[in-house]
């Protein structure tokens, strides 16, 4: 009954007029989130009150490709206009001297570059010198500092590379080339050596940076390129959004059967994010909306009394007790999907089965030992450099 009557969608935060490219959560807060759009706009949202605290329509000329929070209410943004801008997000608008109304905010500082910026992240310990590390042969699409060891930096590039840097030595320590390029990466908040990659091949991968030759887990479910991913603050779940217009919530270590969120109007999902209390998920899509979802679709909003809490725990114990029953297990596994996504999943299964049959026949008609079967995890990484 919970699955039948669950309503995961809560609200939509408007303000952008083009695709929401990037989002960032403010550290040490539960409900403050910044978003950047293809229209050059920059908005800081208060999720709990569902209103904007800070809105600049033309923060950049062209797409805002990256945004992150710094210290003391500072907000950093970068764009394809080859500028990095530092904003004071504490004040929304200032009154100008003419008394004609609020004037547009000016950035505190502007740092021009020689090329377009694709991503930005904030180093949270002592200041470091400028480092230029030429390791990728093509565009670097995203960078993220490790949450536990701030001197470790990870990047992904359009040349299908995933690279680990140590900013203390100024060198690239590890580098792997994958079958297809990655679109996003996220560090686990509870396991400092675990990193999550969202790939162009419709899958997500978790890697242990101590052994990058094979992923620790492959997560299969999307039927188009996965564009974004973000870990839950508890480290037990993560959210992903893809070109197939769905938002999916995965359990760590379980590679199938994620929770699937979708609406009729939501277009391709470009960015996803967890709130600081792990109760809500935010998604930014091609239609210019930031949508708020429940992290658990059947959760009740508001204050839960002791009697309601006892009833919820009793229902959970019943599900755990009867999970081996065929009908109960079928309800737990069933996911309602839009018809285009369902048809695309069917077509994808047919193609993968045809590929498997082809490889099996090739081995059958080859010399013994010449063509050996290869595990799926062994196919992900093509080359590793250290």
C-alpha positions in Angstrom: 0.0 0.0 0.0 2.9 2.4 0.7 4.3 1.9 -2.7 0.9 2.3 -4.4 0.1 5.6 -2.7 3.5 7.1 -2.3 3.9 10.6 -3.6 7.6 11.4 -3.8 7.3 14.7 -5.6 7.1 17.8 -3.3 7.6 21.0 -5.2 9.4 22.8 -8.0 11.7 25.8 -7.5 11.4 28.2 -10.5 13.6 31.0 -11.6 15.8 29.6 -14.4 14.7 29.9 -18.0 17.1 27.3 -19.4 18.6 24.0 -18.4 19.9 23.7 -14.8 23.5 22.6 -15.4 25.0 22.5 -11.9 24.0 22.5 -8.2 25.9 22.7 -4.9 24.9 22.3 -1.3 26.2 24.8 1.3 28.4 23.1 3.9 27.1 22.9 7.5 23.5 23.7 6.4 20.6 21.5 5.7 18.5 23.4 3.2 20.7 26.0 1.3 21.4 25.0 -2.3 22.9 27.0 -5.2 22.1 26.3 -8.8 23.5 27.6 -12.1 21.8 27.5 -15.5 22.6 27.6 -19.2 21.0 31.1 -19.3 23.9 32.5 -17.2 21.7 32.8 -14.1 22.7 32.0 -10.5 20.2 31.3 -7.7 20.6 30.4 -4.0 17.5 28.5 -2.9 16.1 28.0 0.6 14.6 24.5 0.2 12.6 24.4 3.4 10.9 27.8 2.7 10.8 27.2 -1.1 12.1 30.6 -2.0 15.2 32.2 -3.5 17.7 34.0 -1.2 20.0 35.3 -3.9 19.2 35.6 -7.6 21.4 37.0 -10.4 20.0 36.7 -13.9 23.2 37.4 -15.8 26.0 36.2 -13.5 27.9 34.9 -16.6 27.6 35.4 -20.3 26.6 32.0 -21.5 26.4 28.8 -19.5 27.2 28.6 -15.8 29.2 25.4 -15.7 30.2 25.1 -12.1 29.2 26.5 -8.7 30.5 25.9 -5.1 30.4 27.5 -1.7 33.4 28.9 0.0 33.9 30.3 3.5 31.9 33.0 5.2 28.9 32.9 2.8 31.1 33.2 -0.2 29.9 31.7 -3.5 32.2 30.7 -6.4 30.9 30.3 -9.9 32.5 29.6 -13.3 31.3 29.7 -16.8 32.1 29.4 -20.5 32.8 33.1 -20.6 36.3 32.2 -19.2 35.6 33.9 -15.8 35.5 32.7 -12.2 33.4 35.0 -10.0 33.3 35.4 -6.2 30.0 36.5 -4.8 28.7 37.4 -1.3 25.6 35.2 -1.0 24.5 36.6 2.4 23.0 39.7 0.8 20.5 39.3 -2.0 20.3 42.8 -3.4 21.6 46.2 -2.4 19.8 49.5 -2.6 21.5 52.0 -4.8 21.9 55.6 -3.9 19.3 56.9 -6.3 16.4 55.2 -4.5 15.2 53.7 -7.7 15.0 50.2 -6.2 17.3 47.2 -5.9 20.3 47.2 -8.1 22.0 44.1 -9.4 24.7 42.6 -7.3 28.3 42.9 -8.4 30.8 40.1 -7.8 33.4 40.7 -5.1 36.2 39.5 -7.4 36.5 38.3 -11.0 39.3 35.9 -12.0 39.7 35.7 -15.8 41.1 32.7 -17.5 42.5 31.7 -20.9 39.8 29.1 -21.7 36.3 28.2 -20.7 35.9 26.7 -17.3 33.9 23.4 -16.9 34.0 22.8 -13.2 35.0 24.3 -9.9 35.5 23.0 -6.3 36.7 24.6 -3.1 39.8 23.5 -1.1 38.8 23.7 2.6 42.2 23.6 4.3 45.2 25.9 4.0 45.8 28.0 0.9 47.8 26.4 -1.9 49.8 27.7 -4.8 48.6 27.7 -8.4 49.1 24.4 -10.0 48.9 23.5 -13.7 49.0 19.7 -14.2 49.0 18.8 -18.0 47.8 15.2 -17.9 44.6 15.2 -19.9 44.9 15.4 -23.7 41.4 16.9 -24.0 38.8 18.8 -22.0 38.7 18.3 -18.2 35.0 18.2 -17.4 34.8 17.9 -13.6 37.1 18.2 -10.6 36.4 17.3 -6.9 38.5 17.4 -3.8 38.4 14.4 -1.4 36.2 15.1 1.6 38.7 13.5 4.1 42.1 14.1 2.6 41.9 17.7 1.2 45.2 17.3 -0.8 43.7 14.6 -3.0 42.0 15.9 -6.1 40.1 13.8 -8.7 39.2 14.8 -12.3 37.5 13.3 -15.3 38.0 14.3 -18.9 36.5 14.0 -22.3 39.4 11.6 -23.3 37.7 9.0 -21.1 40.2 9.5 -18.3 39.9 9.5 -14.5 42.9 11.1 -12.8 44.0 11.4 -9.2 46.3 14.3 -8.2 48.2 15.1 -5.0 48.4 18.9 -4.8 51.3 18.6 -2.3 53.6 17.1 -5.0 51.9 18.8 -7.9 51.7 15.6 -9.9 49.2 13.2 -11.2 49.5 10.0 -9.1 47.1 7.6 -10.8 45.3 7.7 -14.1 42.9 5.2 -15.9 41.4 5.2 -19.3 37.8 3.8 -19.4 35.7 2.3 -22.2 33.5 5.4 -22.3 33.8 8.9 -20.8 32.4 9.9 -17.4 30.1 12.8 -17.0 30.2 13.3 -13.2 32.0 12.1 -10.1 31.4 12.2 -6.4 33.4 11.2 -3.3 31.8 9.1 -0.6 31.3 11.0 2.6 31.9 7.9 4.8 34.5 5.9 2.9 37.3 8.3 1.9 38.7 5.9 -0.7 35.5 5.3 -2.6 34.6 7.4 -5.6 31.4 7.3 -7.7 31.5 7.9 -11.5 28.5 8.5 -13.8 29.3 7.2 -17.2 28.2 7.8 -20.8 27.5 4.0 -21.2 24.3 4.2 -19.0 26.0 2.8 -15.9 27.5 4.1 -12.7 30.7 2.7 -11.2 32.2 2.8 -7.7 36.0 2.6 -7.5 38.4 2.1 -4.6 41.2 4.4 -5.4 43.7 1.9 -3.8 42.9 -0.5 -6.7 41.6 1.2 -9.9 42.0 -1.6 -12.3 38.4 -2.8 -11.7 35.3 -1.1 -10.2 34.0 -2.4 -6.9 30.4 -2.3 -8.2 28.5 -1.6 -11.4 25.1 0.0 -11.1 22.8 -0.8 -14.1 19.4 0.7 -14.7 19.5 3.9 -16.8 18.7 3.6 -20.5 20.6 6.7 -21.6 23.8 8.6 -20.5 24.0 9.3 -16.8 24.7 13.0 -16.4 25.0 13.5 -12.6 25.5 11.7 -9.3 25.7 12.6 -5.6 26.1 10.6 -2.4 23.7 10.7 0.5 25.4 12.3 3.6 25.0 8.9 5.3 27.0 7.2 2.6 24.4 4.4 2.3 22.6 5.7 -0.8 23.3 7.9 -3.8 21.2 9.6 -6.4 21.7 9.8 -10.2 20.0 11.7 -13.0 20.3 10.9 -16.7 19.4 11.7 -20.3 16.4 9.2 -20.0 14.5 11.9 -17.9 14.5 9.9 -14.7 16.0 10.4 -11.2 17.1 7.1 -9.6 18.1 6.5 -6.0 20.5 3.5 -5.4 21.5 1.6 -2.3 25.3 1.4 -1.9 26.5 -2.0 -3.1 23.2 -3.0 -4.8 23.6 -2.7 -8.5 20.0 -3.1 -9.6 16.4 -2.2 -8.8 16.8 1.5 -7.8 13.9 3.7 -6.9 12.8 5.6 -10.0 11.3 9.1 -10.0 9.8 10.8 -13.0 7.1 13.3 -14.1 5.4 14.0 -17.4 7.0 17.4 -17.7 10.5 16.7 -16.5 13.0 16.7 -19.3 16.6 15.4 -19.4 18.1 15.6 -15.9 21.4 17.5 -15.8 22.2 17.7 -12.1 21.1 15.9 -8.9 21.8 16.6 -5.2 21.0 15.4 -1.7 20.1 17.9 1.1 22.2 18.0 4.2 19.7 16.0 6.3 19.4 13.2 3.7 15.6 13.5 3.6 15.2 15.2 0.3 16.7 14.9 -3.2 16.9 17.8 -5.7 17.1 17.5 -9.5 17.8 20.1 -12.1 16.5 19.4 -15.6 16.5 20.7 -19.1 13.2 22.5 -18.6 14.7 25.0 -16.2 13.1 23.7 -13.0 14.8 22.5 -9.7 12.5 19.8 -8.3 12.3 18.6 -4.7 11.7 14.9 -4.1 11.5 12.8 -1.0 14.5 10.6 -0.5 12.1 7.8 0.6 8.9 8.0 -1.4 6.4 6.9 1.3 7.9 9.1 4.1 5.5 11.4 5.9 6.2 15.1 6.0 5.8 17.0 9.2 5.8 15.9 12.8 5.4 12.1 13.4 3.8 11.1 16.7 4.9 8.2 18.8 1.9 6.2 17.8 2.6 6.8 14.1 6.3 5.9 14.6 5.3 2.6 16.2 3.0 1.9 13.3 5.7 2.6 10.8 8.2 0.4 12.6 5.6 -2.4 12.7 5.0 -2.2 9.0 8.7 -2.3 8.3 9.1 -5.4 10.5 6.3 -7.1 8.6 8.0 -6.3 5.2 11.3 -7.7 6.6 9.5 -10.8 7.8 7.6 -11.6 4.6 10.2 -10.4 2.1 10.8 -14.0 0.9 7.1 -14.4 -0.1 6.7 -14.3 -3.9 3.9 -11.7 -3.9 5.5 -9.4 -1.4 8.8 -9.7 -3.3 7.1 -8.9 -6.6 5.6 -5.7 -5.1 9.0 -4.7 -3.7 10.7 -5.2 -7.1 8.1 -3.6 -9.3 9.0 -0.1 -10.7 6.5 1.9 -12.7 8.3 3.4 -15.7 7.2 5.8 -18.5 6.5 3.9 -21.7 9.5 5.3 -23.6 11.8 4.3 -20.8 10.3 0.9 -20.6 10.6 0.3 -24.4 14.2 1.6 -24.4 15.0 -0.8 -21.5 13.5 -3.7 -23.5 15.5 -2.8 -26.6 18.7 -2.5 -24.5 18.2 -5.9 -23.0 17.7 -7.4 -26.5 20.9 -5.7 -27.7 22.9 -6.9 -24.7 21.6 -10.5 -25.1 22.5 -10.5 -28.8 26.0 -9.3 -28.0 26.3 -12.1 -25.4 25.2 -14.8 -27.8 27.6 -13.5 -30.5 30.6 -13.7 -28.1 29.5 -17.2 -27.0 29.3 -18.4 -30.6 32.7 -16.8 -31.4 34.3 -18.7 -28.5 32.6 -21.9 -29.5 34.0 -21.7 -33.0 37.5 -20.6 -32.0 40.5 -22.7 -31.1 40.4 -23.9 -27.5 41.8 -21.3 -25.1 42.2 -18.6 -27.8 39.1 -16.6 -26.8 38.5 -16.6 -23.1 35.4 -15.0 -21.5 36.1 -11.8 -19.7 34.3 -10.6 -16.6 32.1 -7.5 -17.0 34.2 -5.5 -14.4 37.4 -6.3 -16.3 36.0 -4.6 -19.4 35.5 -1.2 -17.9 39.1 0.0 -17.5 41.2 -0.2 -20.7 44.5 1.1 -19.3 46.0 2.2 -16.0 48.9 4.6 -15.5 50.7 5.4 -12.3 
